[in-house]
């Protein structure tokens, strides 16, 4: 349910932008699951089960979707549309005076798509009243500077506005000489010495800098979390974004519906699963994590042909069907068993900096060869981390993120607030 006085949000950004202190972890679905079970049982006792609503025990071993099918059923979002939605939400917040600062700080968990969206801003206008295009500020190759060098570097940048930094984590290293660039930038922002701008920041990077500079008071915003309702609407939006064909998704174990989402106004009443709410909780409301798990959960029967010829108009008007494996039956990445303490240092560093090259992992953790190579190899085989082919940076994977966060917290590392 939409909160009172909350403006309409874009389907690319369900819930819009909200102050960080309003973010809440999506609730677990214990009550919803019990309610669904009781309702399902009652319907069986009253009227029996129609063939369409029978449990689908025989569908547990269906094959996963092919890459081509995933591109149609569960594609990655259009980050240009997300960028536009971010600008629109910022405009609304400024008009309501929720946002009064010249520089908007947007903090988001990993895999929220914020970096990918903000790098596309130079192709868009700076807002509804802005006549200039956004100017992207890229980090220098050398992040190890003293305070005077950092001042000179920022003096050379065009911060008259509108300017954008897609990811603040790219501007520092957790090293004795790696703090100056961000310290100087945040000082200038807090003092009002820069023009209108937008700074994206990973929640892990923000957790560190909020503790390091507690008096900055930059009033950050964040993306509203995807609870079960928003997640269902977003997944439907992604599924129809390419060809506007509806998707029907049902559970493999009991046949309950996942998509289309439950709508009280629909004439056709369907029994819905609590899967989306469970997925929202498992993914912590993070779009990229939820999408990765959703893609892993999808299955298809041979007769559910989702690779149809787009030129066939008769086929093109049909909806598409797929099946969903319950979360407790999915094989998701698990942290490899190891007594190597360096694994925690490495994973924490990757999240603090939103990915790092191997050389910089050594710089910020002190873990050198061959220990680093062995640890990264073990984590990569477990699908907990991956190496970007284009960037050469190691990252935690979307599927591995939930277990990484849980383990870092259990090991005593400071974690983000998301």
For each residue, the residues with C-beta under 8 A, 3 or more apart:
1: 229
2: 6
3: 6
4:
5:
6: 2 3 9 15 16
7: 16 89 92 96
8:
9: 6 13 14 15 16 85 89 224
10: 13 14 16 81 84 85 88 89
11: 14 233 234 237
12: 77 78 81 82 84 85 237
13: 9 10 16 17 82 85 86 89 223 224
14: 9 10 11 224 226 230 231 233 234
15: 6 9 18 223 224 225 226 230
16: 6 7 9 10 13 85 89 92 224
17: 13 86 89 90 93 106 221 222 223 224
18: 15 22 23 221 222 223 224
19: 22 98 219 220 221 222
20: 23 107 220 221 222 417
21:
22: 18 19
23: 18 20 222 224 225 417 418
24: 225
25: 225 281 284 285 418
26: 225 226 227 228 277 280 281 284 285
27: 227 277 281
28: 277 278 281
29: 32 33 228 274 277 278 281
30: 33 34
31: 34 35
32: 29 35 36 228 274 277
33: 29 30 36 37 274 278
34: 30 31 37 38
35: 31 32 38 39
36: 32 33 39 40 256 271 272 273 274
37: 33 34 40 41
38: 34 35 41 42
39: 35 36 42 43 271
40: 36 37 43 44 254 256 271
41: 37 38 44 45
42: 38 39 45 46
43: 39 40 46 47 49 53 271
44: 40 41 47 48 49
45: 41 42
46: 42 43
47: 43 44
48: 44
49: 43 44 53 54
50: 53 54
51: 54
52: 255
53: 43 49 50 255 271
54: 49 50 51 255
55: 253 254 255
56: 59 250 251 252 253 254 255 323
57: 60 253
58:
59: 56 62 252 253 299 301 323
60: 57 252 253 325 329
61:
62: 59 252 299 300 301 323
63: 299 300
64: 296 298 299 300
65: 69 70 73 74 295 298 299 300 306 322
66: 69 70 307
67: 70 71
68: 71 72 307
69: 65 66 72 73 298 300 306 307 322
70: 65 66 67 73 74 75 295 298
71: 67 68 75 242
72: 68 69 75 239 242 243 306 307 320
73: 65 69 70 239 247 298 306 320 322
74: 65 70 235 238 239 291 294 295 298
75: 70 71 72 238 239 241 242
76: 291
77: 12 81 82 113 238 241 287 291
78: 12 81 82 241
79: 82 83 113 116 117 120
80: 83 84 117 120 123 124
81: 10 12 77 78 84 85
82: 12 13 77 78 79 85 86 113 116 117
83: 79 80 86 87 117 118 120 121 124
84: 10 12 80 81 87 88 124
85: 9 10 12 13 16 81 82 88 89
86: 13 17 82 83 89 90 106 114 117 118
87: 83 84 90 91 121 124 125 126 127
88: 10 84 85 91 92 128
89: 7 9 10 13 16 17 85 86 92 93
90: 17 86 87 93 94 99 104 127 198 221
91: 87 88 94 95 127 128
92: 7 16 88 89 95 96
93: 17 89 90 96 98 99 221
94: 90 91 97 98 99 100
95: 91 92
96: 7 92 93
97: 94 100
98: 19 93 94
99: 90 93 94 104 219 221
100: 94 97
101: 104 105 218 219
102: 161 192 194 195 196 197
103: 189 194 196 197 198 199 218
104: 90 99 101 197 198 199 221
105: 101 189 199 201 218 219 220 221
106: 17 86 114 198 199 200 201 220 221 222 223
107: 20 201 202 203 206 220 221 222
108: 112 114 200 201 202 203 222 223 418
109: 112 202 203 284 286 416 418
110: 202 203 204 286 288 351 354 396 398 401
111: 286 287 288 289 292 398 401
112: 108 109 223 286 287 288
113: 77 79 82 116 117 287 288
114: 86 106 108 117 118 166 167 200 223
115: 118 119 166 167 200 354
116: 79 82 113 119 120
117: 79 80 82 83 86 113 114 120 121
118: 83 86 114 115 121 164 165 166 167 198 200
119: 115 116 122 136 166
120: 79 80 83 116 117 123 124
121: 83 87 117 118 124 134 136 164 166 198
122: 119 133 134 135 136 164
123: 80 120 133
124: 80 83 84 87 120 121 133 134
125: 87 130 131 132 133 134
126: 87 130 131 132 133 134 161 162 196
127: 87 90 91 130 162
128: 88 91
129:
130: 125 126 127 162 196
131: 125 126
132: 125 126 161 162
133: 122 123 124 125 126 162
134: 121 122 124 125 126 162 163 164 198
135: 122 158 161 162 163 164
136: 119 121 122 163 164 165 166
137: 157 158 159 163 164 165
138:
139: 143 170 171 181
140: 143 153 181
141:
142: 145
143: 139 140 171 172 173 178 181
144: 173 175 177 178
145: 142 149 150 153 177 180 181
146: 149 150 177 180
147: 150 151 180 183 184
148: 151 152
149: 145 146 152 153 180
150: 145 146 147 153 154 180 181 183 184
151: 147 148 154 155 184
152: 148 149 155 156
153: 140 145 149 150 156 157 181
154: 150 151 157 159 181 184 185 188
155: 151 152
156: 152 153
157: 137 153 154 163
158: 135 137 163
159: 137 154 163 188 194 195 197
160: 163 194 195
161: 102 126 132 135 194 195 196 197
162: 126 127 130 132 133 134 135 195 196 197 198
163: 134 135 136 137 157 158 159 160 194 195 196 197 198
164: 118 121 122 134 135 136 137 197 198 199 200
165: 118 136 137 168 170 171 197 198 199 200
166: 114 115 118 119 121 136 170 200
167: 114 115 118 170 200 201 202 205 354
168: 165 171 172 182 185 199 200 201 202 205 206 209
169: 172 201 202 204 205 352 353 354
170: 139 165 166 167 353 354
171: 139 143 165 168 181 182 185
172: 143 168 169 178 179 181 182 205 353
173: 143 144 178 353 360 363 364
174: 178 208 349 352 353 364
175: 144 178 179 363 364
176: 179
177: 144 145 146 180
178: 143 144 172 173 174 175 181 364
179: 172 175 176 182 183 212
180: 145 146 147 149 150 177 183 184
181: 139 140 143 145 150 153 154 171 172 178 184 185
182: 168 171 172 179 185 186 209
183: 147 150 179 180 186 187 213
184: 147 150 151 154 180 181 187 188
185: 154 168 171 181 182 188 189
186: 182 183 189 190 209 213 216 218
187: 183 184 190 191
188: 154 159 184 185 191 193 194
189: 103 105 185 186 192 193 194 197 199 216 218
190: 186 187 216 217 218
191: 187 188
192: 102 189
193: 188 189
194: 102 103 159 160 161 163 188 189 197
195: 102 159 160 161 162 163
196: 102 103 126 130 161 162 163
197: 102 103 104 159 161 162 163 164 165 189 194
198: 90 103 104 106 118 121 134 162 163 164 165
199: 103 104 105 106 164 165 168 189
200: 106 108 114 115 118 164 165 166 167 168
201: 105 106 107 108 167 168 169 205 206 209 220
202: 107 108 109 110 167 168 169 205 206 351 352 354 416
203: 107 108 109 110 206 207 222 416 417 418
204: 110 169 207 208 351 352 354 415 416
205: 167 168 169 172 201 202 208 209 352 353 354
206: 107 168 201 202 203 209 210 220 416
207: 203 204 210 211 414 415 416 417
208: 174 204 205 211 212 352 414
209: 168 182 186 201 205 206 212 213 216
210: 206 207 213 214 216
211: 207 208 214 414
212: 179 208 209
213: 183 186 209 210 216
214: 210 211
215:
216: 186 189 190 209 210 213
217: 190
218: 101 103 105 186 189 190
219: 19 99 101 105
220: 19 20 105 106 107 201 206
221: 17 18 19 20 90 93 99 104 105 106 107
222: 17 18 19 20 23 106 107 108 203 418
223: 13 15 17 18 106 108 112 114 287
224: 9 13 14 15 16 17 18 23 230
225: 15 23 24 25 26 230 280 284 285 286 418
226: 14 15 26 230 231 234 280 283 285 286 287 290
227: 26 27 230 231 277 280 285
228: 26 29 32 231 232 274 276 277 279 280
229: 1 232 233 261 276
230: 14 15 224 225 226 227 233 234 280
231: 14 226 227 228 234 235 276 279 280 285 290
232: 228 229 235 236 258 259 261 262 276
233: 11 14 229 230 236 237 261
234: 11 14 226 230 231 237 238 287
235: 74 231 232 238 239 259 276 290 291 294
236: 232 233 239 240 247 259 260 261
237: 11 12 233 234 240 241
238: 74 75 77 234 235 241 291
239: 72 73 74 75 235 236 246 247 259 320
240: 236 237 243 244 245 246 247
241: 75 77 78 237 238
242: 71 72 75
243: 72 240 310 316
244: 240
245: 240 316 317 318 319 320
246: 239 240 260 319 320
247: 73 236 239 240 259 260 319 320 321 322
248: 257 259 260 319 320 321 322
249: 257 258 259 298 321 322 323 324
250: 56 255 256 257 258 273 321 323 324
251: 56 254 255 256 257 258 273 275 323 324 326
252: 56 59 60 62 299 323 324 325 326
253: 55 56 57 59 60 326 329
254: 40 55 56 251 273
255: 52 53 54 55 56 250 251
256: 36 40 250 251 271 272 273 275
257: 248 249 250 251 260 262 270 271 272 273
258: 232 249 250 251 272 273 275 276 324
259: 232 235 236 239 247 248 249
260: 236 246 247 248 257 263
261: 229 232 233 236 272 276
262: 232 257 270 272
263: 260 266
264:
265:
266: 263 269 270
267:
268:
269: 266
270: 257 262 266
271: 36 39 40 43 53 256 257
272: 36 256 257 258 261 262
273: 36 250 251 254 256 257 258 276 324
274: 29 32 33 36 228 277 278
275: 251 256 258 278 279 324 326 327
276: 228 229 231 232 235 258 261 273 279 280
277: 26 27 28 29 32 227 228 274 280 281
278: 28 29 33 274 275 281 282 327
279: 228 231 275 276 282 283 290 293 294 297 327
280: 26 225 226 227 228 230 231 276 277 283 285 290
281: 25 26 27 28 29 277 278 284
282: 278 279 290 293 327 402
283: 226 279 280 286 289 290 293 402
284: 25 26 109 225 281 289 402 405 418
285: 25 26 225 226 227 231 280 290 418
286: 109 110 111 112 225 226 283 289 290 401 418
287: 77 111 112 113 223 226 234 290 291
288: 110 111 112 113 291 292 398
289: 111 283 284 286 292 293 398 399 401 402
290: 226 231 235 279 280 282 283 285 286 287 293 294
291: 74 76 77 235 238 287 288 294 295 398
292: 111 288 289 295 296 397 398 399
293: 279 282 283 289 290 296 297 327 330 332 399
294: 74 235 279 290 291 297 298
295: 65 70 74 291 292 298
296: 64 292 293 330 331 332 399
297: 279 293 294 324 325 327 330
298: 64 65 69 70 73 74 249 294 295 322 323 324 325
299: 59 62 63 64 65 252 322 323 324 325
300: 62 63 64 65 69 304 306 321 322 323
301: 59 62 304 321 323
302:
303:
304: 300 301 320 321 322
305: 308
306: 65 69 72 73 300 320 321 322
307: 66 68 69 72
308: 305 312 315 316 318
309: 312 315
310: 243 316
311: 316
312: 308 309 315 316
313: 316 317
314: 317 318
315: 308 309 312 318
316: 243 245 308 310 311 312 313
317: 245 313 314
318: 245 308 314 315
319: 245 246 247 248
320: 72 73 239 245 246 247 248 304 306
321: 247 248 249 250 300 301 304 306
322: 65 69 73 247 248 249 298 299 300 304 306
323: 56 59 62 249 250 251 252 298 299 300 301
324: 249 250 251 252 258 273 275 297 298 299
325: 60 252 297 298 299 329 330
326: 251 252 253 275 329 330
327: 275 278 279 282 293 297 330
328:
329: 60 253 325 326
330: 293 296 297 325 326 327
331: 296
332: 293 296 399 402 403
333: 382 383 384 397 399 400 403
334: 382 403
335: 382 384 403 404 407
336: 343 378 379 381 382 384
337:
338: 343 375 378
339:
340: 343 371 375
341: 344 345
342: 345 346 365 367 371 372 375
343: 336 338 340 346 347 375 378 379
344: 341 347 348 407 408 411 413
345: 341 342 348 349 365 366 367
346: 342 343 349 350 361 365 367 372 375 376 379
347: 343 344 350 351 379 384 385 396 404 407 408
348: 344 345 351 352 408 413
349: 174 345 346 352 353 356 361 364 365
350: 346 347 353 354 355 356 361 385 394 395 396
351: 110 202 204 347 348 354 396 404 408 416
352: 169 174 202 204 205 208 348 349 364
353: 169 170 172 173 174 205 349 350 356 360 364
354: 110 115 167 169 170 202 204 205 350 351 395
355: 350 388 391 393 394 395
356: 349 350 353 360 361 364 393 394
357: 360 361 392 393 394
358: 361 362 372 373 376 394
359: 362 363
360: 173 353 356 357 363 364
361: 346 349 350 356 357 358 364 365 367 372 376 394
362: 358 359 365 366 367 368 369 372
363: 173 175 359 360
364: 173 174 175 178 349 352 353 356 360 361
365: 342 345 346 349 361 362 372
366: 345 362
367: 342 345 346 361 362 371 372 375
368: 362 371 372
369: 362 372 373
370: 373 374
371: 340 342 367 368 374 375
372: 342 346 358 361 362 365 367 368 369 375 376
373: 358 369 370 376 377
374: 370 371 377 378
375: 338 340 342 343 346 367 371 372 378 379
376: 346 358 361 372 373 379 380 385 387 394
377: 373 374 380 381
378: 336 338 343 374 375 381 382
379: 336 343 346 347 375 376 382 384 385
380: 376 377 383 384 385 386 387
381: 336 377 378
382: 333 334 335 336 378 379 400
383: 333 380 386 397 399 400
384: 333 335 336 347 379 380 396 397 400 403 404
385: 347 350 376 379 380 394 395 396 397 400
386: 380 383 394 395 397
387: 376 380 392 393 394 395
388: 355 391 392 393 394 395
389: 392
390:
391: 355 388
392: 357 387 388 389
393: 355 356 357 387 388
394: 350 355 356 357 358 361 376 385 386 387 388
395: 350 354 355 385 386 387 388
396: 110 347 350 351 384 385 400 401 404
397: 292 333 383 384 385 386 400 401
398: 110 111 288 289 291 292 401
399: 289 292 293 296 332 333 383
400: 333 382 383 384 385 396 397 403 404
401: 110 111 286 289 396 397 398 404 405
402: 282 283 284 289 332 405 406
403: 332 333 334 335 384 400 406 407
404: 335 347 351 384 396 400 401 407 408
405: 284 401 402 408 409 415 416
406: 402 403 409 410
407: 335 344 347 403 404 410 411
408: 344 347 348 351 404 405 411 413 415
409: 405 406 412 413 415
410: 406 407
411: 344 407 408
412: 409
413: 344 348 408 409
414: 207 208 211
415: 204 207 405 408 409
416: 109 202 203 204 206 207 351 405
417: 20 23 203 207
418: 23 25 108 109 203 222 225 284 285 286
